[in-house]
Amino acid sequence: LGLPAGGLPGPVPAPGVRHWELFQARRFGEFARSASPAWQALAFALLGRLDQVPELLRQAEAGGDDAAVTAFARGWLARRQGRYGSWFAGMVAAAEAEGDPWVRTTARGLAAAAAKRWGPCQRDLLASLRVAPGFLEVLEALAEIPPGRRSRGSELALRGAPQGQVREDRWAAWYLAQE
């Protein structure tokens, strides 16, 4: 349509954070340099640099940072630590918190995917992908949907590859998981 990736109009606006394009490209280290503590915590949790996340979460909570982003980051920290129940609770908390609409929508979709609620899951995750095309965590959740239950939009989204800087093992897992 002549619009840049992520430029398609949709129900969810892009986060109003500086250097969002760095986040979209998974250049989380660079993105974190100019981000608030909550967004830094999320970036480092997604990057796997877990040692820095708890202190950033404390700063975010003490400073009244975005509650949705803070809960989202707390959930990803739990997931990277292998605490899936806490991850799910973090996604639910992020979905219900006041804060960034993209984070809330993404968290709601991921929680719905974990609960195997395929319709709401696909609606929210596809809206999330309009803002952050190729976001690996969203594509991984869509890939868990049984093929017969996937919408046309999900099938189209899964034909694309994850965007940005993705570790080799994550790329390999992504491609091996495809049918």
Buried (B, 14 or more C-beta within 10 A) or exposed (E): EEEEEBEEEBEBEBBEBBBBBBBBBBBBEBBBEEBBBBBBBBBBBBBEBEEBBEEBBEBBBEEEBBBBBBBBBBBBBBBBEEBEEBBBBBBBBBBBBEBBBBBBBBBBBBBBBBEEBBEBBBBBBBBBBBBBBBBBBBBBBBBEBEEEEBBEBBEEBBEEEBBBEBEEEBEEBBEEEEE
